[in-house]
Amino acid sequence: MRKELETILLEWMKTVHYKGEQAIDTFGTGPFEDLEDRNAIITVQDPLTNGSLKRGTHQRFTVSCSGKIFFLFRRYDKDGNVIADAEDRFKAVPDITIQMMAKSPSLGKRLQGGRVDPKACNSDINTLLKIDSVIYYASQLNFEYSGRLIESEDV
């Protein structure tokens, strides 16, 4: 799950665009898009809620922004049977993400000089999301990032 979260955040940050020092709202989809067959984490990121861009040393830019990630877990398999561990995995999302990010705010040094701070992670067993007739448990993580701008060539 740690590697998946790192990938999600890096991909999301590569979609952020700025006009001057103001971040422009952006929408991105994580790397796990096969909704029909996966009992795994997939993501949808909400638009950026705020942000700023400042020129630092060596023509590097530093960024401050916030966003949301939704973790979705398929509830039923193709035959309509409840997936046994989906509920347990779903319930563990807040604890795992908060603990992981608190222990390693730099996300395994892949975000050099940056810090991701979890602000809230909500999981409610009654929160279900229906996409193309498939029902998912949905868990939401709100976070803030401050550090250098992550661009495609940096990863």
SULMO-V31574 format. One record per residue. N is the residue number from 1. RES is the residue in one letter. SS is DSSP state (H for helix, E for strand, - for the rest). OMEGA is omega as a letter, one per 20 degrees, with the letter a starting at -180 (NA if undefined). NEAR is the number of other C-alpha atoms within 10 Angstrom. Layout:
# SULMO-V31574
n=N res=RES ss=SS omega=OMEGA near=NEAR
n=N res=RES ss=SS omega=OMEGA near=NEAR
This chain:
# SULMO-V31574
n=1 res=M ss=- omega=r near=12
n=2 res=R ss=H omega=a near=13
n=3 res=K ss=H omega=r near=9
n=4 res=E ss=H omega=a near=16
n=5 res=L ss=H omega=r near=20
n=6 res=E ss=H omega=a near=17
n=7 res=T ss=H omega=a near=17
n=8 res=I ss=H omega=a near=21
n=9 res=L ss=H omega=r near=19
n=10 res=L ss=H omega=r near=20
n=11 res=E ss=H omega=a near=19
n=12 res=W ss=H omega=a near=24
n=13 res=M ss=H omega=r near=21
n=14 res=K ss=- omega=r near=16
n=15 res=T ss=- omega=a near=15
n=16 res=V ss=- omega=r near=20
n=17 res=H ss=E omega=a near=15
n=18 res=Y ss=E omega=r near=14
n=19 res=K ss=E omega=a near=9
n=20 res=G ss=- omega=r near=10
n=21 res=E ss=- omega=a near=12
n=22 res=Q ss=E omega=r near=14
n=23 res=A ss=E omega=r near=19
n=24 res=I ss=E omega=a near=17
n=25 res=D ss=- omega=a near=15
n=26 res=T ss=- omega=r near=17
n=27 res=F ss=- omega=a near=14
n=28 res=G ss=E omega=r near=19
n=29 res=T ss=E omega=a near=16
n=30 res=G ss=- omega=a near=21
n=31 res=P ss=- omega=a near=15
n=32 res=F ss=- omega=a near=15
n=33 res=E ss=- omega=a near=14
n=34 res=D ss=- omega=a near=10
n=35 res=L ss=- omega=a near=17
n=36 res=E ss=- omega=a near=13
n=37 res=D ss=- omega=a near=10
n=38 res=R ss=- omega=r near=14
n=39 res=N ss=- omega=a near=19
n=40 res=A ss=- omega=r near=19
n=41 res=I ss=- omega=r near=22
n=42 res=I ss=E omega=a near=23
n=43 res=T ss=E omega=r near=25
n=44 res=V ss=E omega=a near=20
n=45 res=Q ss=E omega=r near=21
n=46 res=D ss=- omega=r near=18
n=47 res=P ss=- omega=r near=15
n=48 res=L ss=- omega=a near=21
n=49 res=T ss=- omega=r near=14
n=50 res=N ss=- omega=r near=14
n=51 res=G ss=E omega=r near=21
n=52 res=S ss=E omega=a near=17
n=53 res=L ss=E omega=a near=20
n=54 res=K ss=E omega=r near=15
n=55 res=R ss=E omega=r near=13
n=56 res=G ss=- omega=r near=11
n=57 res=T ss=H omega=r near=7
n=58 res=H ss=H omega=r near=6
n=59 res=Q ss=H omega=r near=8
n=60 res=R ss=- omega=r near=12
n=61 res=F ss=E omega=r near=15
n=62 res=T ss=E omega=a near=18
n=63 res=V ss=E omega=r near=22
n=64 res=S ss=E omega=a near=19
n=65 res=C ss=E omega=r near=20
n=66 res=S ss=E omega=a near=19
n=67 res=G ss=E omega=a near=22
n=68 res=K ss=E omega=r near=21
n=69 res=I ss=E omega=r near=23
n=70 res=F ss=E omega=r near=21
n=71 res=F ss=E omega=a near=22
n=72 res=L ss=E omega=r near=25
n=73 res=F ss=E omega=r near=26
n=74 res=R ss=E omega=a near=26
n=75 res=R ss=- omega=a near=22
n=76 res=Y ss=E omega=r near=16
n=77 res=D ss=- omega=a near=16
n=78 res=K ss=- omega=a near=10
n=79 res=D ss=- omega=r near=6
n=80 res=G ss=- omega=r near=9
n=81 res=N ss=- omega=r near=9
n=82 res=V ss=E omega=r near=13
n=83 res=I ss=- omega=a near=14
n=84 res=A ss=- omega=a near=11
n=85 res=D ss=- omega=a near=11
n=86 res=A ss=H omega=a near=18
n=87 res=E ss=H omega=r near=16
n=88 res=D ss=H omega=r near=10
n=89 res=R ss=H omega=r near=15
n=90 res=F ss=H omega=a near=23
n=91 res=K ss=H omega=a near=16
n=92 res=A ss=H omega=a near=12
n=93 res=V ss=H omega=a near=20
n=94 res=P ss=H omega=a near=18
n=95 res=D ss=H omega=a near=11
n=96 res=I ss=H omega=a near=14
n=97 res=T ss=H omega=a near=17
n=98 res=I ss=H omega=a near=16
n=99 res=Q ss=H omega=a near=13
n=100 res=M ss=H omega=a near=16
n=101 res=M ss=H omega=r near=18
n=102 res=A ss=H omega=a near=14
n=103 res=K ss=H omega=a near=11
n=104 res=S ss=- omega=a near=12
n=105 res=P ss=- omega=r near=17
n=106 res=S ss=- omega=r near=18
n=107 res=L ss=- omega=r near=22
n=108 res=G ss=- omega=r near=13
n=109 res=K ss=- omega=r near=12
n=110 res=R ss=- omega=r near=14
n=111 res=L ss=- omega=a near=22
n=112 res=Q ss=- omega=r near=14
n=113 res=G ss=- omega=a near=12
n=114 res=G ss=- omega=a near=20
n=115 res=R ss=E omega=r near=19
n=116 res=V ss=E omega=r near=21
n=117 res=D ss=E omega=r near=17
n=118 res=P ss=E omega=r near=21
n=119 res=K ss=E omega=r near=13
n=120 res=A ss=E omega=r near=13
n=121 res=C ss=E omega=a near=18
n=122 res=N ss=E omega=r near=15
n=123 res=S ss=E omega=r near=20
n=124 res=D ss=E omega=a near=12
n=125 res=I ss=E omega=r near=13
n=126 res=N ss=E omega=r near=8
n=127 res=T ss=E omega=r near=11
n=128 res=L ss=E omega=r near=16
n=129 res=L ss=E omega=a near=17
n=130 res=K ss=E omega=r near=11
n=131 res=I ss=E omega=r near=10
n=132 res=D ss=- omega=r near=8
n=133 res=S ss=- omega=r near=8
n=134 res=V ss=E omega=a near=15
n=135 res=I ss=E omega=a near=16
n=136 res=Y ss=E omega=r near=22
n=137 res=Y ss=E omega=a near=23
n=138 res=A ss=E omega=r near=24
n=139 res=S ss=E omega=a near=24
n=140 res=Q ss=E omega=r near=20
n=141 res=L ss=E omega=r near=20
n=142 res=N ss=E omega=a near=17
n=143 res=F ss=E omega=r near=16
n=144 res=E ss=E omega=r near=18
n=145 res=Y ss=E omega=r near=21
n=146 res=S ss=E omega=a near=18
n=147 res=G ss=E omega=a near=18
n=148 res=R ss=E omega=r near=20
n=149 res=L ss=- omega=r near=22
n=150 res=I ss=- omega=r near=24
n=151 res=E ss=- omega=a near=13
n=152 res=S ss=H omega=a near=10
n=153 res=E ss=H omega=r near=6
n=154 res=D ss=H omega=a near=11
n=155 res=V ss=- omega=NA near=11
